[in-house]
């Protein structure tokens, strides 16, 4: 499950990535974001969740990393209900954002 604000962020990110010329074609930006959605829906719950440091708990109690390319990793922050094995994705941030400095150094 993904919170609506996170879905909206990712959808809007396609336009931002294209307009800032990270991708030459809008379809390439959509494919890039689709890979993040695929990771969230197909792989996230099968990985061992990492505990988010208290200082950034507002992002989610747990996180996992999705490596998009050599320069960018995306950190998926979520809450997890172990009994029902359900992840609620709350935030998505990349390694260029300041909150990531609070994660374990080897995770960056």
Residue pairs with C-beta under 8 A, 6 or more apart in sequence:
1 86
1 87
1 88
1 89
2 40
2 88
2 89
3 88
3 89
3 90
6 89
6 90
6 91
6 92
9 92
10 33
10 36
10 37
10 92
11 33
13 29
13 33
14 26
14 29
14 30
14 32
14 33
15 26
15 29
17 23
17 29
17 32
17 33
18 25
18 26
18 28
18 29
22 29
23 29
23 32
32 68
35 66
35 68
36 66
36 68
36 74
36 76
36 92
39 66
39 74
39 76
40 76
40 89
44 64
44 76
44 78
44 87
44 89
45 85
45 86
45 87
47 64
49 62
49 63
49 64
49 78
49 80
49 87
50 62
50 63
50 64
50 65
50 103
50 104
50 107
51 61
51 62
52 59
52 60
52 61
52 62
52 63
52 77
52 103
53 102
53 103
55 102
56 77
56 99
56 102
59 77
59 90
59 91
59 93
59 99
60 77
60 78
60 79
60 88
60 89
60 90
60 91
61 78
61 79
61 80
62 77
62 78
62 79
62 80
62 87
63 75
63 76
63 77
63 78
63 103
64 75
64 76
64 78
65 73
65 74
65 75
65 76
65 107
66 73
66 74
66 75
66 76
67 73
67 74
68 74
72 94
72 95
72 96
73 94
73 95
73 108
74 92
74 93
74 94
74 95
75 92
75 93
75 94
75 95
75 100
75 103
76 89
76 91
76 92
77 89
77 90
77 91
77 92
77 93
78 87
78 88
78 89
78 90
79 87
79 88
79 90
80 86
80 87
80 88
81 88
93 99
93 100
94 100
95 108
100 108
101 108
